[in-house]
Amino acid sequence: KNLLQGNYDEAITYFMKVIEYKDSEVRIKDAYLGAGTELVKAKEYDKAVEMFGKIDSPEICSEAYLMAGNQLIADKEYDKAVEMLEKVDSLEKCSEAYLMAGNQLIADKDYNKAVEMLEKVNSPEKSSKSYFTAGVQMIADKQYAEALGMLANSTEEGTANYTKYAKAMSSLIAGDFDAAISAFIELGEFENCAEMLNATYYQKAEALYGSGSYAVAKNTYERTTGYDDVPQKI
């Protein structure tokens, strides 16, 4: 009755007294599991670990830690989740949990922590899409150098173009206009490359004009469109 009603402490006390009778040995495992689960929900993790440790079944114990790890990930208690998942008997069983944690952290833009989780996934193929998502998201946030690190771990379709785009933007920021121009031309109509190509020509022309290289600046200005000050500078 206590077990069915969720009164796990009372159930454990009872089953300990009658451990040699009928199915008490099985029932007490259920009671430890239930008690540990409630302790996880109450965020009393050390006590939960102690309770799970009393389950005299490696299989049930492992599933308990997996369940606890998933719950902690849902609650965004990532470090505690890792403590639980490290007690699971195989990486295969908890890789989905690590993947879920990584995806949550990417959504929250906590990229360093996301990488910590994704590195624990047992297969590069499983984490590839997550790295791709992170890379594209970082490009949108203009974190181009960091995006390259994420995209290096992706094999998703589109990775090559986003990698070239991030490199092109990094080159532009560094003032390597020729490298940026070459990349934007190669990428063609990908994303806003046509717009960025125009902007790069303008920035290159401005740099040349500022350094006194007027003839080369004139030729570069002529490649641009939409800038009101270009006719006068030409």
Salt bridges, closest charged atoms under 4 A:
ASP23 OD2 - ARG27 NE 3.34
GLU38 OE2 - LYS41 NZ 3.90
GLU44 OE1 - LYS47 NZ 3.14
GLU63 OE2 - LYS93 NZ 3.75
GLU77 OE2 - LYS43 NZ 3.76
ASP79 OD1 - LYS113 NZ 2.46
GLU83 OE1 - LYS80 NZ 3.97
ASP89 OD1 - LYS93 NZ 3.29
GLU92 OE2 - LYS126 NZ 3.28
ASP108 OD2 - LYS76 NZ 2.96
GLU116 OE1 - LYS113 NZ 3.44
ASP141 OD2 - LYS109 NZ 2.99
ASP178 OD1 - LYS204 NZ 2.65
GLU186 OE2 - LYS164 NZ 2.90
GLU206 OE2 - LYS233 NZ 2.55
GLU222 OE2 - LYS218 NZ 2.59
ASP229 OD2 - LYS233 NZ 3.13
